[in-house]
Amino acid sequence: MRIHLKSTKYLAIFVTLLVLPFTANAGFTPKTMSEESLACVSCHQEDSPSIYEQWGSSKHYRAKVGCYECHRAREGDPDAFSHWDQTISVIVSPKDCARCHETEVSEFNSSHHAKAGRIMGSLDNVLAEVVEGNRGFKTMGFPGGVSAAAVNGCWQCHGSEIKVLPNGMLDPATWPNTGIGRINPDGSEGSCTACHSRHQFSAAQARTPDTCGKCHMGPDHPQIEIYNESKHGIAYNANISKMNLENSKWVVGEDYNAAPTCSTCHMSATPDQPVTHDVGLRISWNNRPAISVRPEVADAKMGLPGKDIPWQQRRENMVNVCLNCHNENFVNGFYEQYDALIDLYHEKFAKPGLALYEAAQPLLGKPKFSNKIDFIWFEIWHHEGRRARHGASMMGPDYTHWHGTYEVAKHFYTEYIPELWELSERHAHSEDAVKKAASEALATLLNETLNHENHMWYLNKMSPEEKALREKRQQEFQQRYNK
């Protein structure tokens, strides 16, 4: 049985709403649900009771925003299909959300989150599609096959390019998917439900660290693990009941003060800053590449408006968050420590490591990752170097050191350098003039690198001053603990 509105007055209101974009700026909340949404509810409360319950707990329900207001589509939309005499689409894209949440979607579209789907042409995806995968997963949208490793791994966080089949259904290689940079049939990028899970779309859930941890975890970007080991994470887990997560106005220092979450630092309001859905506006280093870059540089590469916002301003934005709990000396000291770690990683390992890798290219097999050195270097910067930098940025000492700089140093000296020497020696007498010259150039660069003060210890060439300091520290250690 379907539920119908009895009042033509209310129906007239909703006809108007459906002709015009439904917007939160309309200035009123309808007195009743639309006829179309009520019809949806009459079935789904029986067929999909969990979805019905989640929606019933949402602000959408209280605002009389139902299924149809979000899922409605126009004939001719790529993913539109007819369902009980209504034209709808399964996917609710950011473009759809923008009918009411224009500001939030605009900010999101300016962020790296919205562009996460562009990984599909990156080095990471070559690993998932070729090195780890094959073309064994065949669907109507991918008759030639696609890698199940990419579908179930990379695409679930970064987003897939949704393919719509001729019958209007969504290709199973690309759906279900709530990757935050999902490429939608309507051309929009992103998925609001990556953070605001349907159908409750809870702000409280988006504020919890575990929501971010769905993707920001693991060997190459373990932010959730780092957060949990930090004083911030410890304070949060000890004081969840004091976080006031459900409050509509969630301003640090006003509505809660027990601990910060990922959202607190990167997105949520302070007494001086509004909420933002551009997660890059408070970071002063982009630690994703082999060598960290300032965020405006990364934004410029993607054509984002953040290219005009210098890192100094972004740091001021983050400092404004920090000062709600810490004093100025504390915050300045933290940033000096963080910048020093970035500098150490760059100067000792990343810059010379990248130069050596580039010098080795003429001696390597052409397919990427067909050489042992490809994996060694990739893990040094992509896994271990990122862990060190992210660990320092979030005050996680174990990830900075044991999972970070220790692993970088261990593999730099015990795997990377020896493999480069072996590569150089293997081609030292090559009849190929290009390879012989490259071998000589690589050997020269290796000698120059290792004779730098950063690496001289490896050749047992530590300066007398440094040796004396090491001996003094050792004596102090023994005196302290041999009592």
C-alpha positions in Angstrom: 0.0 0.0 0.0 1.2 3.5 -0.8 0.8 6.5 1.4 -0.5 9.7 -0.3 -0.8 13.3 0.9 -4.3 14.2 1.5 -3.8 17.9 1.4 -3.5 19.6 -2.0 -2.0 22.6 -0.2 1.0 20.6 0.9 1.3 18.9 -2.5 1.4 22.3 -4.2 4.3 23.2 -1.9 6.2 20.2 -3.0 5.5 20.5 -6.6 7.1 23.9 -6.3 10.1 22.4 -4.5 10.6 19.8 -7.1 10.6 22.4 -9.9 13.1 24.5 -8.1 16.4 23.2 -6.6 15.7 22.0 -3.1 17.9 24.2 -1.0 18.6 24.7 2.7 18.4 28.4 2.1 14.7 28.2 1.4 14.1 29.6 4.8 11.5 27.1 6.1 11.1 23.4 6.8 8.1 21.8 5.0 5.3 20.7 7.3 5.1 17.2 5.8 7.1 14.8 3.7 6.6 14.9 -0.1 4.2 12.4 -1.6 7.0 10.7 -3.5 9.1 10.2 -0.4 6.2 8.9 1.6 5.6 6.4 -1.1 9.2 5.3 -0.9 9.0 5.0 2.9 5.9 2.8 2.7 7.9 0.1 1.0 11.4 0.6 2.4 10.3 0.5 6.0 9.5 -3.1 5.3 12.0 -4.1 2.7 14.9 -2.1 4.1 14.2 -1.6 7.8 17.8 -0.7 8.7 17.9 2.0 6.1 14.5 3.2 7.3 15.7 3.4 10.9 19.0 5.1 10.0 17.1 7.7 8.0 14.6 8.1 10.8 17.4 9.1 13.1 18.8 11.7 10.8 18.4 15.4 10.5 17.1 14.8 7.0 14.0 13.1 8.6 13.4 16.0 10.9 13.7 18.4 8.0 11.2 16.4 6.0 13.9 15.5 3.5 13.2 11.9 2.3 14.4 9.4 -0.3 13.0 11.2 -3.3 14.6 14.5 -2.5 18.1 12.9 -2.6 17.6 10.1 -5.2 15.4 11.9 -7.8 16.9 12.1 -11.3 16.0 13.5 -14.6 15.3 11.5 -17.7 18.5 11.4 -19.7 20.7 11.4 -16.7 23.4 8.7 -17.3 22.4 6.6 -14.3 18.6 7.4 -14.2 16.1 4.6 -14.3 12.4 4.2 -13.7 11.3 2.8 -10.3 7.6 2.6 -9.3 6.8 5.4 -11.8 9.5 7.7 -10.5 12.8 8.5 -12.2 15.6 8.0 -9.7 19.3 7.1 -9.5 21.1 4.9 -6.9 24.0 7.2 -6.5 23.6 10.5 -4.6 26.6 12.5 -5.8 28.1 15.7 -4.4 26.2 17.6 -7.2 23.0 16.2 -5.7 24.0 17.1 -2.2 24.9 20.6 -3.3 21.2 21.4 -3.9 21.0 21.9 -0.1 24.7 21.9 1.0 26.2 24.3 -1.6 29.0 25.7 0.6 30.1 22.3 1.9 30.3 20.8 -1.6 32.1 23.8 -3.0 34.8 23.5 -0.2 35.0 19.8 -0.8 35.5 20.2 -4.5 38.5 22.4 -3.7 40.2 19.7 -1.7 42.5 16.8 -2.5 39.8 14.5 -1.1 37.7 15.2 -4.2 40.6 14.4 -6.5 41.5 11.1 -4.9 40.1 9.1 -7.8 42.8 10.4 -10.0 45.1 7.8 -8.4 43.9 5.5 -11.1 46.7 6.6 -13.4 49.4 6.7 -10.7 52.3 4.5 -9.7 50.3 3.0 -6.9 47.6 1.8 -9.3 50.2 0.2 -11.6 51.1 -1.9 -8.6 47.5 -3.0 -8.0 46.6 -3.5 -11.7 49.8 -5.1 -13.0 52.2 -6.2 -10.4 49.7 -7.5 -7.9 46.8 -8.1 -10.2 45.6 -9.3 -13.6 42.6 -9.0 -15.8 40.7 -11.9 -14.3 37.7 -9.9 -13.1 35.5 -9.6 -16.1 32.2 -7.6 -16.1 30.0 -6.0 -18.7 31.7 -2.7 -18.0 35.2 -4.4 -18.3 34.8 -7.1 -20.9 38.6 -7.2 -21.2 38.9 -7.7 -17.4 40.1 -5.6 -14.5 42.3 -6.3 -11.5 40.3 -7.4 -8.4 43.2 -6.0 -6.3 42.5 -2.5 -7.6 38.7 -2.9 -7.3 38.7 -4.2 -3.7 41.7 -2.1 -2.6 42.7 1.2 -4.2 39.2 2.0 -5.5 37.4 1.6 -2.2 39.3 4.5 -0.6 40.2 6.6 -3.6 37.1 6.0 -5.5 36.2 4.2 -8.7 34.9 5.6 -12.0 31.3 4.4 -11.9 30.2 2.7 -15.1 26.5 2.6 -15.9 25.4 -0.5 -17.9 22.9 -0.2 -20.8 20.1 -1.5 -18.6 20.7 1.4 -16.1 22.4 -0.8 -13.5 25.8 -0.1 -12.1 28.7 -2.3 -13.1 29.8 -4.5 -10.1 33.5 -3.7 -10.7 32.7 -0.1 -9.8 29.8 -0.4 -7.4 29.3 -0.5 -4.5 31.9 2.2 -3.8 32.1 5.1 -1.4 35.7 6.1 -2.3 36.1 9.8 -1.4 37.3 10.7 -4.9 34.7 8.6 -6.7 34.0 9.7 -10.3 30.2 9.8 -10.6 28.1 9.3 -13.7 27.0 13.0 -13.6 30.6 14.1 -13.9 31.1 15.2 -10.3 34.0 13.9 -8.2 33.7 12.7 -4.7 31.4 10.9 -2.2 29.9 12.7 0.7 29.0 9.3 2.2 32.7 8.4 2.5 32.5 10.4 5.8 28.8 10.9 6.4 27.7 7.3 6.1 24.2 6.8 4.7 21.4 6.9 5.7 21.9 8.7 8.9 24.6 11.1 7.6 25.8 11.7 11.1 28.0 14.6 11.8 29.1 12.9 15.0 30.3 9.9 13.0 32.3 12.1 10.7 33.9 13.7 13.7 35.3 10.4 15.1 38.9 9.4 14.2 37.8 5.9 13.1 35.9 7.4 10.2 39.1 8.9 8.8 41.0 5.7 9.8 39.0 3.6 7.2 41.5 5.0 4.6 44.2 6.8 6.6 45.8 3.6 8.0 48.4 1.0 7.0 52.1 1.0 6.0 52.1 4.1 3.8 49.8 6.6 5.7 49.1 5.2 9.2 47.4 8.4 10.6 44.9 6.5 12.7 47.6 4.4 14.3 49.7 7.5 14.9 46.8 9.3 16.4 46.0 6.4 18.7 49.6 6.4 20.1 49.7 10.2 20.4 48.7 12.1 23.5 45.7 13.4 21.5 44.5 10.0 20.8 45.0 8.8 24.3 43.0 11.7 25.6 40.2 11.1 23.1 39.9 7.4 23.9 39.9 8.2 27.7 37.3 10.9 27.3 34.9 9.9 24.5 31.9 10.5 26.8 33.0 14.2 27.2 33.5 15.0 23.5 29.9 16.2 22.9 30.1 14.7 19.4 26.4 14.9 18.7 26.2 18.7 19.3 25.2 20.7 16.2 27.6 23.5 17.1 30.9 21.7 17.7 33.4 24.4 18.5 36.6 23.4 20.2 37.0 25.2 23.6 33.3 26.0 23.7 31.5 22.6 23.2 34.3 20.3 24.2 37.9 20.5 25.4 38.8 16.9 26.4 40.7 16.1 23.3 41.0 16.9 19.5 40.0 14.5 16.8 41.2 14.5 13.1 38.2 16.7 12.4 39.0 19.2 15.1 42.4 20.0 13.7 41.7 19.8 9.9 38.0 20.7 9.5 35.9 21.7 12.4 35.2 25.2 13.8 37.2 27.1 16.3 36.1 30.3 18.0 37.8 32.2 15.1 37.4 29.8 12.1 34.3 28.3 10.5 34.0 24.6 9.6 35.7 23.8 6.3 35.4 20.7 4.0 38.8 21.5 2.4 41.1 19.4 4.6 44.2 21.0 3.2 43.7 24.5 4.5 45.5 23.8 7.8 48.5 21.8 6.7 51.9 23.3 6.0 53.6 20.3 4.4 52.3 17.8 1.8 54.1 14.6 2.9 52.8 12.3 0.1 55.7 12.7 -2.4 59.2 11.3 -2.0 60.2 14.8 -1.1 57.6 16.8 0.8 56.2 19.9 -0.9 54.3 22.9 0.3 50.5 22.4 -0.1 50.1 25.3 -2.5 52.5 23.5 -4.9 50.4 20.3 -4.8 47.2 22.3 -5.3 48.7 24.1 -8.3 49.5 20.7 -9.9 45.8 19.8 -9.6 44.5 23.2 -10.6 42.9 23.8 -7.2 42.1 27.2 -5.8 44.4 26.5 -2.8 47.3 27.3 -5.1 46.8 30.9 -4.0 46.9 30.1 -0.3 50.5 30.0 1.0 51.6 27.5 3.5 52.3 30.2 6.1 48.6 31.1 6.1 47.6 27.5 6.4 50.0 27.1 9.4 48.5 30.1 11.0 45.1 28.4 10.6 46.3 25.3 12.4 48.1 27.2 15.1 44.7 28.9 15.7 43.4 25.4 16.5 46.3 24.4 18.6 46.1 27.6 20.8 42.7 26.5 22.1 44.6 23.9 24.3 48.3 24.9 24.1 50.3 28.0 24.7 52.3 29.8 22.0 55.7 28.5 23.2 54.4 24.9 23.1 53.0 25.3 19.6 56.1 27.0 18.2 58.4 24.4 19.7 56.3 21.6 18.1 56.6 23.2 14.7 60.4 23.6 15.1 60.6 19.9 15.9 58.4 18.9 13.0 60.3 21.0 10.4 63.6 19.7 11.7 62.4 16.1 11.0 61.3 17.0 7.5 64.7 18.6 6.9 66.6 15.6 8.3 64.6 13.2 6.1 65.1 15.4 3.0 68.8 16.1 3.3 70.0 12.7 4.6 67.8 10.3 2.7 65.2 11.6 0.2 67.2 14.0 -1.9 70.3 11.8 -2.3 68.2 8.7 -2.6 66.1 10.2 -5.4 69.3 11.4 -7.2 70.8 7.9 -6.9 67.6 6.3 -8.2 67.5 8.6 -11.2 71.2 7.9 -11.9 70.5 4.2 -11.9 67.7 4.3 -14.5 69.9 3.6 -17.6 70.9 0.3 -15.9 67.5 -0.9 -15.0 64.9 -3.0 -16.8 62.2 -0.9 -18.3 59.0 -2.2 -16.7 58.6 -0.4 -13.4 58.9 -2.8 -10.4 60.7 -5.4 -12.5 63.9 -4.5 -10.6 64.6 -5.1 -6.9 65.8 -1.5 -6.5 62.3 -0.3 -7.6 60.7 -1.9 -4.6 63.5 -0.9 -2.2 63.3 2.8 -3.1 59.5 2.8 -3.3 59.2 1.5 0.2 61.8 3.8 1.6 59.9 6.9 0.6 56.4 5.7 0.1 56.1 3.7 3.3 58.9 4.4 5.7 59.6 8.0 4.8 55.9 8.9 4.9 55.5 7.2 8.3 58.4 9.2 9.7 57.0 12.5 8.4 53.4 11.7 9.4 54.5 10.5 12.8 56.3 13.8 13.5 53.3 15.8 12.2 51.0 14.2 14.7 53.3 13.7 17.6 53.6 9.9 17.4 57.1 9.1 18.5 57.1 5.4 17.8 55.9 5.9 14.2 58.4 8.7 13.7 61.3 6.6 14.9 60.9 2.8 14.9 58.4 2.6 12.1 59.9 5.7 10.3 63.5 6.9 10.4 64.9 3.6 11.7 63.3 1.7 8.8 64.4 4.4 6.3 68.0 4.2 7.6 68.1 0.4 7.8 66.9 -0.2 4.3 68.9 2.8 2.9 72.2 1.4 4.2 71.6 -2.4 4.2 69.6 -2.8 0.9 69.5 0.4 -1.2 73.2 1.3 -1.2 74.5 -2.3 -1.6 72.0 -2.9 -4.5 73.2 0.2 -6.2 76.8 -0.7 -5.8 76.1 -4.2 -7.3 74.2 -2.6 -10.1 77.1 -0.3 -10.9 79.7 -3.1 -10.8 77.6 -5.4 -12.9 77.8 -2.9 -15.8 81.3 -1.5 -15.2 82.7 -3.4 -18.2 79.7 -3.4 -20.4 80.2 -3.2 -24.1 77.2 -0.9 -24.2 78.8 2.6 -24.0 75.6 4.1 -22.5 75.5 1.5 -19.7 79.2 1.8 -19.0 79.0 5.5 -18.7 75.9 5.2 -16.5 77.8 2.7 -14.3 80.7 5.1 -13.9 78.4 8.0 -13.1 76.4 6.0 -10.5 79.7 4.9 -8.8 80.9 8.5 -8.7 77.6 9.7 -7.2 77.6 6.8 -4.6 81.1 7.8 -3.5 80.1 11.5 -3.3 77.0 10.6 -1.3 78.7 8.3 1.2 81.5 10.8 1.8 79.1 13.5 2.8 79.1 14.2 6.5 75.6 12.6 6.8 76.9 9.2 5.7 80.6 9.2 6.5 80.0 6.9 9.5 79.1 4.2 7.1 82.6 4.3 5.7 84.1 4.4 9.2 85.2 8.0 8.5 83.4 9.7 11.4 85.2 12.9 12.4 87.3 12.9 15.6 84.9 15.4 17.1 81.9 13.3 16.5 83.7 10.2 17.8 84.6 12.1 21.0 81.0 13.2 21.4 79.7 9.6 20.9 82.2 8.3 23.5 81.1 11.0 26.0 77.4 10.1 25.6 78.2 6.4 26.1 80.1 7.1 29.3 77.2 9.2 30.5 74.8 6.4 29.8 76.9 3.9 31.6 77.3 6.1 34.6 73.6 6.7 34.8 72.5 3.0 34.6 75.4 1.1 36.1 74.9 2.3 39.6 
